[in-house]
C-alpha cells in the first residue's frame, strides 16, 4: 500500500474516533454538577430550534434568555442545554445516524439498541440518563405525514398509526426504566394545509389525541408539552399565520416568540410540581380558569 493511501486511512480513522468521542463528551461537558442545579437537555431539529430562538430580539435565543432571567430570581437553577439529535452524516462525517427524529428513530436508537452506549454514534438513554435530570425530545413536522397502514411492524420506519403506537408503547416502557430522569415529550409538529391532505391530517390528529388521552399516564416520569394544540388551536392544520410560509411548516418568528415562554413554563412546572400547575400547553391553570 502506498504512503498516500496509508495516510488517508489514518485520517479517516482519526475523524471517526474524534467524532465518536466528541459526540458523547459534548453531552458530559455541558452538565453542571451542583445540587442546586437541574440539568435539562433539549433534543431537537429545525422546528425546535425555531422555538428555542424565538424572536432573537436582543441577539440571543428567547429560551436561553428566559432561563437566565429565571436563574437570577431563584435559588434553584436550571441548566438548559439544546442539542440536535440525531445528527446527520454531514455533521458526523462517516458515522451520523441521519436527520430523522420520528417515532421509529427514537425507538431504533433508545429501545432496539438501548442496551448499547450508542447507535451510529448517537447516545442511548443508558448514557444520557445518568447525566440529565430532564430530557425533552420532539419530532419535526414530517411526523404528521401519516399514511394508511401498509407495512405494519414495530421495526418499520413507515409512518403509519399502528407503527407509531407500537413504537410509542415500547418507548414508554424504556423511559420508565429510568425513573430518576423526567422526560418531556412534545406532541408532534403539525403541517400547514398546503403541505398535506385531509386524510393525513386526520390521522395526525388521531395519533396526537391518542398520545394525550391513552398513551400518557399519571404518576410516572413522562410528561407532555402540547405543541400540536398551540399550532392548530383545535383545527387540523398548522395555522398559516403562524407558519414560515404557505407551504413551509416551520414556525415563524412571531409564533416562536409567543410559544417559547409556554415551553419554559411547562419545563419549570414539571421540574418543580410534576406538571400539575400548567395545562399541557404550558399555560398556567390559574390564568385560564373562569
C-alpha positions, -999 to +999 in steps of 0.1 A: +000+000+000+014+034-009+021+061+017-007+083+005-033+055+009-020+048+044-022+085+054-057+087+040-068+057+061-052+072+092-070+105+087-104+087+082-098+066+113-089+097+133-120+115+121-143+086+131-126+083+166-128+121+172-164+123+161-174+094+183-156+108+214-167+144+209-203+134+205-205+118+240-181+143+256-202+172+244-231+159+265-210+152+296-192+186+295-225+205+294-237+191+327-234+213+358-226+193+389-243+212+417-272+200+439-289+233+433-289+229+396-314+209+375-298+198+342-323+199+313-314+185+279-335+195+248-331+173+218-345+187+186-341+196+149-352+227+129-387+233+144-374+230+179-346+254+170-371+280+159-389+278+192-356+279+211-346+310+192-379+328+193-377+364+182-340+368+190-346+405+196-316+410+218-293+387+199-297+356+220-323+328+219-355+335+238-354+303+257-319+308+268-327+343+280-358+331+298-338+306+318-311+331+325-337+355+339-353+327+359-320+317+374-313+353+386-346+352+406-345+317+421-322+298+443-327+265+424-312+270+390-319+254+355-290+244+333-308+243+299-288+227+271-300+222+235-286+197+210-295+185+175-305+148+177-299+127+158-272+143+138-269+138+100-238+124+082-227+159+071-221+167+108-206+134+119-186+128+087-190+090+084-209+079+114-241+100+116-275+084+121-293+107+097-316+138+101-346+117+112-363+121+146-396+103+142-411+076+165-392+048+147-359+066+151-362+071+189-374+036+192-345+024+170-318+042+190-331+041+225-351+008+226-339-015+199-303-006+206-308+006+241-285-019+258-255-003+240-240+030+249-246+044+214-260+035+180-245+051+149-227+075+172-259+087+189-261+082+227-287+059+242-306+065+274-280+043+291-255+072+286-278+102+288-299+095+319-271+094+344-262+129+332-295+147+328-323+153+353-348+162+325-347+151+288-370+169+263-375+154+229-397+160+199-404+152+162-403+176+133-433+182+111-430+153+086-441+132+116-476+144+107-475+129+072-491+097+083-500+071+057-526+043+058-514+011+074-494-009+049-461-022+063-471-029+099-441-037+121-425-021+152-393-023+132-406-005+102-399+032+096-431+036+076-451+065+091-485+049+099-507+049+130-501+013+140-463+016+138-463+048+157-484+034+185-462+002+188-431+023+188-445+047+214-455+019+237-420+005+235-406+039+242-428+044+272-416+011+287-380+021+281-384+056+296-399+041+327-367+021+332-350+054+342-373+068+369-347+093+382-349+112+349-380+131+339-390+131+302-410+158+284-423+147+250-436+173+226-468+163+207-457+162+171-454+193+149-483+199+125-482+206+088-497+236+070-528+228+049-509+233+016-482+207+026-505+178+034-540+164+027-571+159+049-567+121+054-531+125+067-541+155+088-569+135+104-546+106+111-521+130+127-548+145+149-559+109+159-524+100+169-517+131+190-551+127+207-541+091+215-508+102+229-526+126+253-556+106+262-543+070+262-505+067+260-497+093+287-505+081+322-503+098+355-478+090+382-448+082+361-417+101+349-432+110+315-448+144+307-462+161+276-460+196+261-489+200+237-472+218+208-497+205+183-526+222+201-507+255+201-501+252+164-536+241+153-558+257+180-581+228+177-581+225+139-564+200+116-535+221+102-507+244+114-523+278+111-510+298+081-505+329+102-481+310+125-461+293+097-430+305+078-449+302+045-480+288+028-461+256+021-434+259+048-444+242+081-416+257+101-429+281+128-424+318+121-407+343+144-439+357+158-453+323+167-420+311+181-417+341+203-452+336+216-447+299+222-412+299+238-423+311+272-450+284+273-424+258+266-403+272+295-433+273+318-440+237+312-404+227+319-404+246+352-437+231+362-425+196+355-393+202+374-410+218+405-445+205+405-447+173+384-466+193+358-496+200+379-498+238+378-499+242+340-520+229+311-502+206+287-496+237+265-477+254+293-504+279+302-509+284+339-541+268+351-547+298+375-547+321+345-571+301+324-597+293+350-630+312+348 
